[in-house]
Amino acid sequence: MSLISPLVPVVLPVIFCAAIGVFWVRFKQPFDHEFVRRIVLWIGAPALIVGTLSKTAISAELLQQVLLASFCMLGFSAAFAAAVCVFFRLNVRDFLIPLIFGNFGNMGLPLCLFAFGEEGLAIGLGIFLVTTISHFSFGVAVLSGKAMVKGMLSSPIIYAGALACILIFNHWTLPLSIQNSLSLLGGMSIPLMLITLGVSLSSLRLQGAGKSLGLGCLRLLVGLGGGVVTVYVLELEGMLRNVILLQSATPAAVFNYLLAMQYRREPDTVAGMVVSSTLISFVSIPVLLYFLGVH
């Protein structure tokens, strides 16, 4: 019990907030996915990115390391995912993207905050920025078969990240009134992300349990493998190492299922993959956190 109790303050808030979403659906309460998605995408997440990165003591050098490590993590994960698709004879356009992209936002950001504090959240947001841009561009291009530059450039998260980088690289600070406003608006993002995760998971169904379970395990292995190789190649240490490993080990993102539905890429199987990897992660992530020293 002494090994588990220190992890409870990190993991329990994530489970609790996601459970609110699950019970919200069970009690047949209305939930406007599109409205919440737009609030988070257009207001909450950009405010969280600019507000957190600009007020946290993160140097320009560390930010560069975070961005480089994020691209490397995705690159190595993509290589592992491609190898998995070839070895198991999976359709690359159906399963490459769900194997690469974990739940870096809805689950990763709260875990970074509760496990490593504001500095961990700032690094996690840098990773979230890179992975979101990559998902909207490379991910959609693979699934649709054509480049989606317009869709990528329409994401406010890109411009929020650019503004945060400008502030950090120039050592500029925001007026207190603006900083407080961003903190207030950004504060709604993480609870809404977790509640939305619960709502989304409760509506997904685990079909083809064997295949879904196998793909869920592969997603976690591919992601963590990409994180481990990134840490080894870039010789990362300390907080950056821990956050990269934690973010890389997150389950398949719910957004993978939405894209699979939109482009008709085995949506039922991807849904099962999202559910199974998320359920497994409630065991695997506490184990990882323990080995990262969160105890």
SERO-4910 file (N, C-alpha, C, O; in steps of 0.05 Angstrom, whole numbers):
BEGIN
 pado doro    nc1    nc2    nc3   cac1   cac2   cac3    cc1    cc2    cc3    oc1    oc2    oc3
  Met    A     16    -24      0      0      0      0     17     25      0     10     45    -12
  Ser    A     40     24     13     58     47     15     69     54    -13     76     77    -17
  Leu    A     71     35    -31     80     40    -58     59     54    -75     66     69    -93
  Ile    A     34     48    -69     12     59    -85      3     86    -76     -4    103    -92
  Ser    A      2     90    -49    -10    115    -38      1    141    -49    -14    160    -53
  Pro    A     28    143    -54     38    168    -65     29    174    -93     29    197   -102
  Leu    A     20    153   -108     11    157   -135    -18    165   -137    -27    175   -158
  Val    A    -33    161   -115    -62    167   -115    -67    197   -122    -85    202   -138
  Pro    A    -53    216   -110    -58    244   -117    -53    251   -147    -63    271   -157
  Val    A    -37    234   -160    -31    239   -189    -52    226   -206    -63    239   -225
  Val    A    -59    201   -201    -77    186   -218   -106    190   -212   -123    191   -230
  Leu    A   -113    193   -186   -141    194   -179   -156    218   -191   -179    215   -199
  Pro    A   -144    242   -191   -159    265   -204   -165    259   -233   -186    268   -243
  Val    A   -147    246   -248   -153    239   -276   -176    220   -278   -194    224   -294
  Ile    A   -176    199   -261   -198    180   -262   -224    193   -253   -245    188   -265
  Phe    A   -223    209   -232   -247    222   -222   -260    240   -243   -284    238   -247
  Cys    A   -244    257   -256   -256    275   -276   -267    260   -300   -288    267   -311
  Ala    A   -252    239   -309   -262    223   -331   -288    208   -323   -306    205   -339
  Ala    A   -289    200   -298   -313    186   -288   -338    204   -289   -360    195   -293
  Ile    A   -333    230   -284   -356    249   -286   -368    247   -314   -393    247   -317
  Gly    A   -351    246   -334   -361    244   -362   -376    218   -367   -396    218   -380
  Val    A   -365    196   -355   -379    170   -359   -407    171   -346   -426    163   -359
  Phe    A   -408    181   -321   -434    181   -307   -453    202   -320   -477    198   -319
  Trp    A   -442    223   -331   -458    243   -345   -474    229   -367   -498    235   -371
  Val    A   -461    212   -382   -474    198   -404   -493    177   -393   -516    174   -403
  Arg    A   -485    163   -372   -502    142   -360   -529    153   -350   -549    140   -351
  Phe    A   -528    178   -340   -553    191   -331   -567    206   -353   -585    222   -348
  Lys    A   -558    201   -378   -571    211   -402   -573    242   -402   -594    253   -409
  Gln    A   -552    255   -393   -551    284   -394   -539    293   -421   -522    279   -432
  Pro    A   -549    315   -432   -539    324   -458   -510    334   -456   -502    345   -436
  Phe    A   -495    328   -477   -467    337   -478   -461    344   -507   -461    328   -525
  Asp    A   -455    370   -511   -450    380   -538   -420    377   -544   -404    395   -537
  His    A   -413    355   -557   -385    350   -563   -372    373   -579   -350    382   -573
  Glu    A   -387    382   -600   -375    402   -618   -371    428   -603   -350    441   -608
  Phe    A   -389    436   -586   -386    461   -571   -362    459   -553   -345    478   -552
  Val    A   -360    438   -538   -337    434   -519   -311    433   -534   -291    445   -526
  Arg    A   -311    419   -557   -287    416   -573   -277    444   -582   -253    450   -581
  Arg    A   -296    460   -591   -289    486   -601   -280    505   -579   -261    521   -582
  Ile    A   -293    503   -556   -285    519   -533   -256    513   -525   -240    531   -520
  Val    A   -250    487   -523   -223    479   -516   -203    486   -537   -181    497   -532
  Leu    A   -209    480   -563   -191    484   -585   -186    514   -590   -163    522   -595
  Trp    A   -206    530   -589   -204    558   -596   -198    577   -573   -187    599   -577
  Ile    A   -205    569   -549   -201    587   -526   -184    575   -504   -163    585   -497
  Gly    A   -193    552   -493   -179    540   -470   -151    532   -475   -133    541   -461
  Ala    A   -146    515   -495   -119    505   -501    -99    528   -508    -77    528   -498
  Pro    A   -107    546   -527    -88    568   -533    -82    585   -508    -59    593   -504
  Ala    A   -102    591   -492    -97    606   -467    -78    591   -448    -61    603   -436
  Leu    A    -82    564   -446    -66    548   -429    -37    548   -439    -18    549   -423
  Ile    A    -33    545   -465     -6    545   -477      9    571   -472     31    571   -461
  Val    A     -4    593   -479      9    619   -476     13    626   -447     35    635   -438
  Gly    A     -8    622   -431     -6    629   -403     14    613   -387     30    624   -372
  Thr    A     14    587   -391     32    570   -376     61    573   -385     79    576   -368
  Leu    A     66    572   -411     93    574   -421    106    602   -415    130    603   -410
  Ser    A     89    623   -416    101    649   -411    106    655   -382    124    671   -376
  Lys    A     92    642   -364     96    648   -335    115    628   -322    125    633   -300
  Thr    A    119    604   -334    137    584   -322    166    590   -329    172    600   -351
  Ala    A    183    585   -311    212    590   -315    224    570   -334    241    554   -326
  Ile    A    215    571   -359    226    553   -379    243    569   -398    234    589   -410
  Ser    A    268    561   -402    287    577   -418    283    571   -448    270    551   -455
  Ala    A    293    589   -464    292    584   -493    306    559   -501    298    544   -519
  Glu    A    329    553   -488    344    529   -493    328    504   -487    328    484   -502
  Leu    A    314    504   -464    298    481   -456    274    478   -475    267    455   -483
  Leu    A    262    500   -484    240    498   -503    249    486   -529    235    469   -540
  Gln    A    273    493   -538    283    481   -563    287    451   -559    281    435   -577
  Gln    A    297    443   -536    301    414   -530    274    400   -529    271    377   -539
  Val    A    254    413   -518    227    401   -517    216    396   -545    205    374   -551
  Leu    A    218    416   -562    207    414   -589    222    393   -605    210    377   -619
  Leu    A    249    392   -602    265    372   -616    258    344   -606    254    326   -622
  Ala    A    256    341   -580    250    315   -568    222    306   -577    218    282   -581
  Ser    A    203    324   -579    176    317   -587    176    306   -616    163    286   -621
  Phe    A    190    320   -634    191    310   -662    205    283   -663    197    265   -678
  Cys    A    226    280   -648    241    254   -647    223    232   -637    223    210   -648
  Met    A    208    237   -615    190    218   -604    170    208   -624    165    184   -627
  Leu    A    158    227   -639    139    220   -660    152    205   -682    141    185   -693
  Gly    A    176    213   -690    191    200   -712    197    171   -705    193    153   -721
  Phe    A    208    166   -681    215    139   -673    189    122   -670    189     98   -677
  Ser    A    168    134   -659    143    120   -656    132    112   -683    121     90   -687
  Ala    A    135    130   -703    125    125   -730    141    101   -742    129     84   -756
  Ala    A    167    100   -737    183     78   -748    174     52   -735    171     32   -749
  Phe    A    170     52   -709    161     27   -695    133     19   -705    127     -4   -709
  Ala    A    115     39   -708     88     34   -717     88     22   -745     72      4   -751
  Ala    A    104     33   -763    106     22   -790    116     -7   -790    106    -24   -805
  Ala    A    136    -12   -773    146    -40   -770    124    -59   -760    122    -81   -769
  Val    A    108    -49   -741     86    -65   -730     66    -71   -752     56    -94   -754
  Cys    A     59    -51   -768     40    -55   -790     50    -76   -810     34    -92   -819
  Val    A     75    -74   -816     87    -93   -836     87   -121   -824     80   -141   -837
  Phe    A     96   -124   -799     99   -150   -786     72   -164   -782     70   -188   -787
  Phe    A     52   -149   -774     26   -161   -769      7   -158   -793    -17   -164   -791
  Arg    A     17   -148   -815      2   -145   -840    -23   -128   -836    -45   -136   -844
  Leu    A    -19   -106   -823    -41    -87   -819    -40    -65   -841    -18    -58   -850
  Asn    A    -63    -55   -848    -64    -34   -868    -52     -9   -856    -61      1   -836
  Val    A    -31      1   -869    -16     24   -858    -34     49   -855    -33     63   -835
  Arg    A    -50     54   -875    -67     78   -875    -89     75   -853   -100     96   -845
  Asp    A    -96     51   -845   -116     47   -825   -105     50   -796   -118     61   -779
  Phe    A    -81     39   -792    -71     36   -764    -45     50   -758    -38     52   -734
  Leu    A    -32     62   -777     -6     76   -771    -11     99   -752      3    102   -732
  Ile    A    -31    116   -758    -35    140   -742    -45    133   -714    -35    145   -695
  Pro    A    -65    115   -710    -73    108   -683    -50     96   -666    -50     99   -642
  Leu    A    -31     83   -679     -9     72   -664     11     93   -656     25     90   -636
  Ile    A     13    115   -672     32    136   -666     22    155   -645     37    162   -626
  Phe    A     -3    164   -648    -12    187   -632    -27    179   -607    -49    167   -608
  Gly    A    -14    184   -585    -27    179   -559    -44    202   -550    -48    222   -564
  Asn    A    -56    199   -526    -73    219   -515    -57    240   -500    -59    243   -476
  Phe    A    -41    255   -516    -22    275   -504    -36    298   -491    -25    311   -474
  Gly    A    -61    303   -499    -76    326   -487    -94    318   -464    -88    324   -441
  Asn    A   -116    304   -471   -136    297   -450   -125    282   -426   -133    288   -404
  Met    A   -106    264   -431    -95    249   -408    -67    258   -402    -60    260   -378
  Gly    A    -50    263   -422    -22    270   -417    -18    295   -401     -2    296   -382
  Leu    A    -33    317   -408    -29    342   -394    -36    341   -364    -21    351   -348
  Pro    A    -60    330   -357    -66    327   -329    -45    311   -314    -37    318   -291
  Leu    A    -35    289   -326    -15    273   -312     11    288   -308     23    287   -287
  Cys    A     19    304   -329     43    320   -326     40    340   -303     59    345   -288
  Leu    A     17    352   -301     12    372   -281     12    360   -253     26    370   -235
  Phe    A     -2    338   -249     -5    326   -223     21    312   -214     27    310   -190
  Ala    A     36    301   -234     60    287   -227     84    305   -223    101    300   -206
  Phe    A     86    326   -240    110    342   -240    106    372   -237    125    388   -240
  Gly    A     81    381   -231     76    409   -226     76    426   -251     73    417   -273
  Glu    A     78    453   -246     76    472   -267     98    469   -288     93    472   -312
  Glu    A    122    462   -280    144    458   -299    138    434   -317    143    434   -341
  Gly    A    128    412   -305    121    389   -320     99    395   -340     99    385   -363
  Leu    A     79    411   -331     57    419   -349     68    435   -372     59    432   -395
  Ala    A     86    454   -367     98    470   -388    112    453   -409    108    458   -433
  Ile    A    127    434   -401    141    416   -419    120    399   -434    122    394   -458
  Gly    A    100    389   -419     79    373   -432     64    389   -453     56    378   -473
  Leu    A     60    415   -448     47    432   -468     63    435   -493     52    436   -515
  Gly    A     90    437   -490    107    438   -514    104    413   -531    103    414   -555
  Ile    A    103    390   -517     98    364   -531     71    364   -544     68    355   -567
  Phe    A     51    373   -530     23    374   -540     22    392   -565      8    385   -584
  Leu    A     36    414   -565     37    432   -588     47    418   -613     34    419   -634
  Val    A     70    404   -610     82    390   -633     64    367   -643     59    364   -667
  Thr    A     53    352   -624     37    328   -632     11    336   -644      1    323   -662
  Thr    A     -1    358   -634    -26    368   -645    -22    377   -674    -38    370   -692
  Ile    A     -2    393   -679      4    402   -706      9    378   -724     -1    377   -747
  Ser    A     24    358   -715     31    335   -731      6    318   -736      2    307   -758
  His    A    -12    316   -716    -37    301   -720    -55    314   -741    -66    300   -758
  Phe    A    -57    341   -740    -74    355   -759    -62    355   -787    -77    358   -806
  Ser    A    -36    352   -790    -23    353   -816    -16    325   -826    -30    315   -844
  Phe    A      5    313   -815     14    287   -824     -8    266   -819    -12    249   -837
  Gly    A    -20    266   -796    -41    246   -790    -64    246   -809    -72    226   -820
  Val    A    -75    270   -814    -98    272   -832    -89    266   -860   -105    254   -876
  Ala    A    -65    273   -868    -55    268   -895    -54    238   -900    -61    228   -922
  Val    A    -44    222   -881    -42    193   -884    -70    181   -886    -74    164   -903
  Leu    A    -88    190   -869   -115    178   -869   -131    186   -894   -147    169   -904
  Ser    A   -128    210   -903   -144    220   -926   -131    215   -952   -144    215   -973
  Gly    A   -104    212   -952    -90    209   -977    -82    234   -990    -73    234  -1013
  Lys    A    -86    257   -977    -78    283   -989    -70    302   -967    -79    300   -944
  Ala    A    -53    321   -974    -43    341   -954    -66    359   -945    -83    367   -961
  Met    A    -65    366   -919    -86    383   -908    -74    408   -895    -77    413   -871
  Val    A    -59    423   -911    -45    446   -900    -65    467   -890    -60    480   -870
  Lys    A    -87    471   -905   -106    491   -897   -118    485   -869   -121    503   -852
  Gly    A   -124    459   -864   -135    451   -839   -115    456   -816   -123    464   -794
  Met    A    -90    450   -822    -69    454   -801    -66    483   -794    -65    491   -771
  Leu    A    -66    501   -815    -61    529   -810    -85    543   -797    -83    565   -787
  Ser    A   -109    529   -797   -132    541   -785   -134    535   -755   -152    545   -741
  Ser    A   -115    519   -744   -115    512   -716   -103    535   -699    -80    543   -703
  Pro    A   -118    546   -680   -108    567   -663    -84    559   -646    -69    575   -637
  Ile    A    -82    533   -641    -60    523   -624    -33    529   -636    -14    535   -621
  Ile    A    -31    529   -662     -6    535   -676      2    564   -669     25    569   -663
  Tyr    A    -17    582   -671    -10    610   -667     -5    616   -637     11    633   -630
  Ala    A    -19    602   -620    -14    604   -591     15    595   -585     29    608   -569
  Gly    A     23    573   -597     50    563   -593     71    582   -604     92    587   -591
  Ala    A     65    594   -627     84    614   -639     87    638   -621    109    648   -617
  Leu    A     64    648   -610     65    671   -592     81    664   -566     96    680   -557
  Ala    A     76    640   -556     91    632   -531    121    631   -537    137    639   -520
  Cys    A    128    620   -560    157    619   -567    169    647   -570    192    651   -561
  Ile    A    154    665   -582    164    693   -585    169    705   -558    189    718   -553
  Leu    A    150    701   -539    153    712   -512    177    701   -498    193    715   -485
  Ile    A    181    674   -501    203    661   -487    230    669   -499    249    676   -484
  Phe    A    232    668   -525    258    674   -538    267    703   -535    290    709   -535
  Asn    A    247    721   -531    254    749   -527    253    758   -498    257    781   -492
  His    A    249    739   -480    248    744   -451    227    766   -445    232    783   -427
  Trp    A    204    765   -458    183    784   -453    163    772   -433    160    747   -431
  Thr    A    151    789   -418    130    780   -399    104    794   -405    104    817   -415
  Leu    A     82    781   -399     56    793   -404     47    810   -380     55    804   -358
  Pro    A     31    830   -385     20    845   -363      4    827   -344     -8    807   -354
  Leu    A      4    833   -319     -9    815   -299    -39    811   -305    -49    788   -301
  Ser    A    -52    831   -315    -81    828   -321    -86    808   -343   -104    792   -342
  Ile    A    -68    809   -364    -71    790   -386    -63    762   -376    -76    742   -383
  Gln    A    -41    760   -360    -33    734   -350    -54    721   -333    -59    697   -336
  Asn    A    -67    737   -316    -89    726   -299   -113    717   -316   -126    697   -311
  Ser    A   -119    732   -337   -141    725   -355   -135    699   -369   -153    682   -372
  Leu    A   -110    696   -379   -102    671   -392   -103    647   -373   -112    625   -381
  Ser    A    -94    651   -348    -95    630   -328   -124    621   -323   -129    598   -320
  Leu    A   -142    641   -321   -170    635   -316   -182    619   -339   -196    599   -335
  Leu    A   -177    628   -364   -188    615   -387   -175    587   -391   -189    568   -398
  Gly    A   -149    586   -388   -135    561   -392   -142    540   -371   -140    516   -376
  Gly    A   -150    550   -347   -156    531   -326   -179    513   -331   -182    492   -319
  Met    A   -197    521   -350   -220    504   -356   -212    481   -375   -228    462   -377
  Ser    A   -189    482   -388   -183    463   -409   -179    435   -398   -191    416   -409
  Ile    A   -163    431   -377   -157    404   -367   -182    390   -357   -187    367   -364
  Pro    A   -199    403   -340   -223    389   -331   -242    382   -355   -253    360   -356
  Leu    A   -245    401   -374   -262    395   -397   -251    372   -414   -266    356   -424
  Met    A   -224    372   -417   -211    350   -433   -217    323   -420   -224    304   -433
  Leu    A   -215    322   -393   -219    296   -379   -248    288   -379   -254    264   -383
  Ile    A   -266    307   -375   -295    300   -376   -302    291   -404   -318    272   -407
  Thr    A   -292    305   -424   -297    296   -452   -286    269   -458   -298    253   -472
  Leu    A   -263    263   -446   -251    236   -449   -270    215   -438   -275    195   -451
  Gly    A   -281    220   -414   -300    201   -402   -325    198   -419   -335    176   -423
  Val    A   -336    220   -429   -360    219   -446   -354    203   -471   -370    187   -479
  Ser    A   -331    208   -484   -324    194   -508   -320    165   -504   -330    148   -519
  Leu    A   -306    157   -483   -301    129   -477   -327    114   -471   -329     91   -479
  Ser    A   -346    127   -458   -370    113   -451   -387    108   -476   -405     90   -475
  Ser    A   -383    122   -497   -398    118   -522   -385     99   -541   -397     91   -561
  Leu    A   -360     92   -536   -345     73   -553   -351     45   -545   -357     40   -521
  Arg    A   -350     26   -563   -355     -2   -557   -331    -19   -565   -318    -14   -585
  Leu    A   -325    -38   -547   -302    -56   -552   -310    -79   -569   -320    -99   -560
  Gln    A   -306    -76   -596   -313    -97   -615   -288   -111   -624   -267    -99   -628
  Gly    A   -291   -137   -628   -267   -153   -636   -247   -152   -613   -225   -142   -617
  Ala    A   -255   -161   -589   -239   -157   -565   -210   -165   -568   -192   -151   -559
  Gly    A   -205   -188   -580   -178   -198   -583   -160   -179   -598   -138   -172   -590
  Lys    A   -170   -171   -622   -154   -153   -639   -151   -126   -626   -130   -114   -627
  Ser    A   -173   -116   -614   -172    -90   -601   -152    -90   -578   -137    -71   -574
  Leu    A   -153   -111   -562   -134   -113   -539   -105   -114   -549    -88   -101   -537
  Gly    A   -101   -129   -570    -73   -131   -581    -64   -104   -592    -41    -97   -587
  Leu    A    -81    -90   -606    -73    -64   -617    -70    -43   -594    -52    -26   -596
  Gly    A    -86    -46   -573    -83    -28   -550    -56    -32   -537    -42    -12   -530
  Cys    A    -48    -57   -534    -21    -62   -522      1    -52   -540     21    -41   -531
  Leu    A     -3    -56   -567     18    -47   -586     21    -17   -585     43     -7   -587
  Arg    A     -2     -2   -583      0     27   -581     17     36   -558     34     53   -561
  Leu    A     13     23   -535     28     31   -511     58     24   -514     75     39   -505
  Leu    A     63      1   -526     91     -7   -531    105     10   -551    128     18   -548
  Val    A     91     16   -573    102     33   -594    108     61   -583    130     72   -587
  Gly    A     89     72   -568     93     99   -557    116    100   -537    134    117   -539
  Leu    A    116     82   -518    138     81   -498    164     75   -511    185     86   -503
  Gly    A    164     58   -531    189     52   -546    200     77   -559    225     81   -558
  Gly    A    183     93   -571    192    118   -583    203    137   -562    223    151   -568
  Gly    A    190    137   -539    200    155   -517    227    146   -507    245    162   -502
  Val    A    230    120   -503    255    109   -492    279    114   -511    300    123   -503
  Val    A    274    110   -537    295    114   -557    302    144   -558    326    151   -560
  Thr    A    282    161   -556    287    190   -556    304    198   -533    324    214   -536
  Val    A    298    188   -509    313    194   -485    342    185   -488    361    199   -480
  Tyr    A    346    161   -500    372    150   -503    388    165   -524    412    172   -519
  Val    A    376    171   -547    391    184   -569    398    213   -562    421    222   -567
  Leu    A    379    227   -550    384    255   -543    397    259   -515    403    281   -507
  Glu    A    401    236   -501    413    237   -475    398    256   -456    410    273   -443
  Leu    A    372    253   -455    355    270   -438    357    262   -409    361    239   -402
  Glu    A    355    282   -392    356    277   -363    334    294   -349    323    312   -361
  Gly    A    330    287   -324    313    303   -307    284    305   -316    273    285   -325
  Met    A    273    329   -312    244    333   -317    237    327   -346    216    315   -351
  Leu    A    253    336   -365    247    331   -394    246    302   -400    228    293   -414
  Arg    A    264    286   -389    264    257   -393    238    245   -382    225    229   -396
  Asn    A    231    253   -358    207    242   -345    181    248   -361    164    231   -364
  Val    A    179    273   -370    155    281   -384    153    268   -411    131    260   -419
  Ile    A    175    266   -425    175    252   -451    166    223   -448    150    214   -463
  Leu    A    177    210   -428    169    182   -423    140    179   -415    126    161   -424
  Leu    A    130    198   -398    102    197   -390     83    202   -413     64    188   -417
  Gln    A     89    223   -429     72    229   -452     73    207   -473     52    201   -485
  Ser    A     96    195   -477     98    174   -497     82    150   -490     74    134   -507
  Ala    A     77    146   -464     63    122   -454     33    125   -453     19    107   -443
  Thr    A     22    147   -462     -7    151   -460    -21    134   -481    -10    126   -501
  Pro    A    -46    126   -475    -62    109   -493    -69    124   -519    -65    148   -522
  Ala    A    -81    109   -538    -89    120   -563   -109    143   -559   -127    140   -542
  Ala    A   -106    164   -573   -124    188   -570   -151    182   -582   -154    168   -601
  Val    A   -172    193   -568   -199    191   -578   -202    203   -606   -218    194   -622
  Phe    A   -186    224   -611   -186    237   -637   -180    218   -660   -189    221   -683
  Asn    A   -165    197   -654   -159    176   -674   -185    163   -684   -189    158   -708
  Tyr    A   -203    158   -665   -229    146   -672   -246    165   -689   -258    156   -708
  Leu    A   -246    190   -682   -262    210   -697   -252    212   -726   -267    214   -745
  Leu    A   -225    211   -729   -214    212   -756   -219    186   -771   -225    187   -795
  Ala    A   -218    164   -757   -224    138   -770   -253    137   -780   -258    126   -801
  Met    A   -271    149   -765   -299    150   -774   -302    168   -798   -315    162   -817
  Gln    A   -288    191   -797   -291    211   -819   -280    200   -845   -292    204   -866
  Tyr    A   -258    185   -844   -245    175   -868   -250    145   -872   -237    133   -890
  Arg    A   -267    133   -856   -275    105   -859   -251     86   -858   -246     70   -876
  Arg    A   -236     89   -837   -211     74   -833   -214     55   -809   -202     60   -788
  Glu    A   -230     34   -812   -234     14   -790   -243     27   -764   -229     23   -744
  Pro    A   -264     43   -764   -271     58   -740   -278     40   -716   -271     47   -693
  Asp    A   -291     18   -720   -298      0   -698   -273    -11   -684   -271    -13   -660
  Thr    A   -254    -20   -701   -229    -31   -690   -213     -9   -675   -202    -14   -654
  Val    A   -212     15   -687   -197     37   -674   -211     44   -648   -197     51   -628
  Ala    A   -238     44   -647   -252     50   -622   -244     30   -600   -239     37   -578
  Gly    A   -243      4   -608   -235    -16   -589   -206    -12   -579   -199    -17   -556
  Met    A   -189     -3   -598   -161      2   -591   -159     25   -571   -143     24   -552
  Val    A   -175     46   -575   -175     69   -556   -184     60   -528   -172     67   -508
  Val    A   -206     45   -528   -217     36   -502   -197     18   -487   -192     21   -464
  Ser    A   -187     -3   -502   -170    -22   -489   -143    -10   -480   -134    -15   -457
  Ser    A   -131      8   -496   -106     20   -488   -110     39   -464    -93     41   -447
  Thr    A   -134     52   -463   -140     70   -440   -143     53   -414   -132     61   -394
  Leu    A   -157     31   -416   -161     14   -392   -135      3   -382   -129      3   -358
  Ile    A   -118     -6   -401    -92    -17   -394    -74      5   -381    -59      0   -362
  Ser    A    -77     29   -391    -60     51   -382    -65     58   -353    -48     70   -339
  Phe    A    -89     52   -342    -95     58   -314    -78     40   -296    -76     45   -272
  Val    A    -66     19   -307    -47      2   -292    -18      9   -300     -1     12   -283
  Ser    A    -14     12   -327     14     15   -336     26     43   -329     49     44   -322
  Ile    A      9     63   -329     20     90   -323     28     93   -294     49    104   -288
  Pro    A     12     83   -274     21     84   -247     48     69   -243     65     78   -227
  Val    A     51     47   -257     76     32   -255     99     49   -266    121     50   -254
  Leu    A     95     62   -289    115     79   -301    122    102   -282    145    109   -278
  Leu    A    101    115   -270    106    137   -252    123    129   -228    139    144   -219
  Tyr    A    118    105   -219    134     95   -196    163     93   -204    181    101   -189
  Phe    A    169     82   -228    196     79   -237    209    107   -244    233    109   -244
  Leu    A    192    127   -249    202    154   -254    207    169   -228    217    192   -228
  Gly    A    202    156   -206    208    168   -180    185    183   -167    189    198   -148
  Val    A    161    181   -178    137    194   -166    127    176   -144    107    163   -147
  His    A    141    176   -121    133    160    -98    146    171    -73    142    160    -51
***
